[in-house]
């Protein structure tokens, strides 16, 4: 069947519009419970959320769905996505759910599902759950004496805090470091400053006053300018910038210059290569990662393996081929020795550890390679298949021919928004701007028709 609910990162959409309605959330809870109910034990699910107003609608709807199928629900409130993955496994739950639209504005929300192994679900499992939603679930409801129960886990923040602290190299402390922590008014607004402070840092918090509407608004990894300016104005050693559900991170050095996920991957790869921790002989990234990263890793005799966009595809390749480091340019960094999904706070601590060990400024330590010029444009569309248009195809073909041997071109649909993403990179910055401009014009003209 053609998937309508699930995209590249769970289910996502505008709150109180399909598919992000209470009714659909109820059905998704029921369908997921049906799929993951195996054996005679009392089944349980962990549910977390970020700070969006609509979480108050989606959380009880999911809870009702799971309870109606006989599954107990453990509610943990606002917590980072990686915390839900970790708690699902540590609490021996059958399923984990994170209610979040990640870096999107408050108007959107989403549902991310984790299996009992704390990994995101495969396309096949998501398709089966979607099939249950479509085909009805009334016959699978639990009898009155087998309904589930809901309870709140009061020490969830403490459990995750201790888990994150254990990932920081033993014997190291953040004493003497001044760190700006931008939590995007999102899921990590409590735990991120607490972890950094407990490890010894002086913490300057930003984006820690959520009101249901301000998640990712002028803050967080999609709007890092305030974090960068705060680093400079407070004379901080560096800053970290999380997104709404804290599964991605960007860093600013002491000069306020931004350090993206590709640089973080290079930094950790080099450090882990020296310490002997790196596995798989390289790094797994996506087609969006800069060619500069690939060439830098080649200089260390390491490989860069590219997957489709989406951290789940990075994780799948890592698991299958024995890598323990992977991620995305956007700041999703997967450190599989410490967790099954991207964890912005854990990744930030790995970068901080290198700064502490070298006793050098972040501008010298964290800027590992010189990236090639890269241009990315997003073009909205109102349905249809704009990439199948003959004029768009012609523009793409001509762009690829002009860049042949000097760069690369990537055109794709967003998995979470009605956007066409057009990216070009290469040594000639003027050329890649021209190529992108021509393709954008072709897509825009198609969208108008």
C-alpha positions, 0 to 999 in steps of 0.5 A, spaced: 500 500 500 502 507 498 503 510 505 499 516 507 501 517 514 508 516 515 514 520 512 521 520 513 521 521 520 514 518 523 508 522 522 508 529 521 503 535 520 499 541 522 496 540 529 488 539 529 489 537 521 489 530 518 493 526 520 495 530 526 488 530 529 486 526 536 482 521 532 488 519 528 492 519 534 487 514 537 487 510 531 495 510 531 496 508 538 491 502 537 494 500 531 501 500 534 499 496 540 496 491 536 503 490 532 507 490 538 502 486 543 506 479 543 506 474 548 502 474 555 506 479 559 503 485 561 505 490 555 507 497 556 509 503 552 513 510 554 510 516 551 514 523 551 513 529 548 516 536 547 513 543 549 508 544 543 501 546 546 498 541 541 501 535 545 496 536 550 491 533 545 495 528 542 498 525 548 491 523 551 489 521 545 495 516 544 494 514 551 487 512 550 488 508 544 494 504 547 489 503 554 484 500 549 488 495 547 490 493 554 497 496 554 500 500 560 502 507 558 508 510 562 508 518 561 514 522 562 512 529 560 517 533 556 523 529 554 528 529 548 527 524 543 533 520 545 531 520 552 524 516 550 529 511 546 533 510 552 527 509 557 524 504 552 529 500 552 531 501 560 524 500 562 523 494 558 517 497 554 514 494 548 514 501 544 516 508 545 513 514 542 515 521 542 510 527 540 514 532 536 515 535 530 522 536 531 525 543 528 518 545 525 514 551 528 509 550 534 503 549 529 506 542 527 506 536 531 508 529 530 509 522 532 515 518 532 515 510 534 521 506 537 521 499 538 523 495 544 530 495 542 530 503 542 530 503 534 526 507 530 521 503 526 522 500 519 518 502 513 515 495 513 513 496 520 510 503 519 506 500 513 503 494 517 501 499 522 498 504 517 494 498 514 491 497 521 489 504 521 486 504 515 483 497 515 479 498 522 481 495 529 474 494 533 475 487 533 482 487 537 479 491 543 481 489 550 475 486 554 473 491 560 478 487 565 484 487 560 484 494 559 491 498 560 493 503 566 496 510 565 502 512 570 507 518 570 514 516 571 517 521 576 524 520 575 525 520 568 529 527 567 534 524 573 534 517 569 536 521 562 541 526 566 545 520 569 545 516 562 548 522 558 553 524 564 556 517 563 557 518 556 562 524 557 569 521 558 571 519 565 576 523 568 574 529 564 570 535 567 567 542 564 570 546 570 572 553 567 568 552 561 563 558 560 557 554 555 551 557 552 546 552 551 540 554 547 534 549 548 529 552 543 524 552 548 523 545 547 524 538 550 531 539 553 529 546 557 530 542 563 535 537 562 541 540 558 543 546 562 542 541 568 547 536 565 552 541 563 552 544 570 553 538 573 559 536 569 562 543 572 560 548 566 558 555 567 551 555 563 548 561 560 541 558 558 537 560 552 530 558 550 528 555 556 522 558 557 517 554 553 509 557 553 507 552 548 507 557 542 515 559 542 518 552 541 524 553 535 521 560 534 527 565 533 532 560 537 534 553 536 538 549 531 534 552 525 535 559 528 542 559 531 543 567 531 541 569 538 545 563 541 551 565 536 551 573 539 550 570 546 556 567 546 560 573 543 556 578 548 558 573 554 565 571 552 563 564 552 568 558 550 562 556 546 555 555 545 550 549 543 544 549 539 539 544 540 532 543 536 525 542 539 526 535 541 534 535 542 536 530 537 540 534 533 545 540 535 549 545 532 555 549 535 558 556 535 565 557 537 568 562 542 567 567 536 560 566 534 562 562 528 557 556 527 559 549 526 555 544 523 554 537 523 559 535 518 564 538 522 562 535 528 562 528 525 569 530 523 571 532 530 569 526 533 571 521 527 578 524 528 578 523 536 575 516 536 580 514 531 586 516 535 583 513 542 581 506 538 573 507 539 571 508 532 568 502 528 567 500 521 573 504 518 569 510 517 563 515 518 556 514 515 552 520 513 547 522 508 547 525 500 547 532 503 554 532 507 559 536 504 564 533 499 569 537 504 568 532 509 569 526 504 575 528 502 578 530 509 576 523 512 579 520 506 586 523 508 585 519 515 584 513 511 577 513 513 571 512 508 564 516 508 558 512 506 552 516 504 545 514 505 538 517 503 536 523 507 534 521 514 537 519 520 533 513 520 537 511 514 544 512 517 542 508 523 540 502 519 546 502 515 550 503 521 547 497 524 548 493 518 555 494 517 558 495 524 559 503 524 558 506 531 559 514 528 554 517 523 549 523 522 547 529 518 549 536 516 543 538 520 546 536 526 543 529 527 549 525 530 548 518 532 553 515 537 551 508 537 555 506 543 551 511 547 544 510 544 540 508 538 538 515 535 541 522 534 542 525 541 544 533 541 546 533 548 551 527 547 554 529 541 555 536 544 559 533 550 563 529 545 565 535 542 566 539 549 571 533 551 575 534 545 576 542 547 577 540 554 583 535 552 586 539 547 586 546 552 585 550 545 579 554 543 573 551 540 575 555 533 581 551 533 579 545 535 572 544 532 573 547 525 576 541 522 576 541 514 574 547 509 568 545 506 566 546 499 561 552 497 554 549 498 548 552 496 541 549 498 534 552 496 527 550 498 521 551 493 514 550 495 509 546 491 502 545 491 501 537 489 503 533 483 510 531 481 514 537 479 520 533 478 517 529 473 516 536 469 520 536 462 522 543 463 525 541 470 528 535 468 532 539 462 534 544 467 537 538 472 540 535 466 544 541 464 546 543 471 549 536 472 553 536 465 555 543 467 558 541 474 560 534 472 567 533 475 567 539 479 561 538 483 555 535 485 547 536 484 542 533 489 534 534 487 529 531 492 522 532 495 522 533 503 520 528 507 516 532 512 514 538 508 511 540 501 518 542 499 523 541 493 530 541 496 535 543 491 542 543 493 549 544 489 556 544 491 563 545 488 569 549 487 566 554 483 561 558 487 559 562 482 557 556 478 553 553 483 549 559 484 547 559 477 545 552 476 541 552 483 538 559 480 536 555 473 533 549 477 529 553 482 526 557 476 524 551 472 520 548 479 517 555 480 514 555 473 511 548 474 508 550 481 505 556 478 501 552 472 
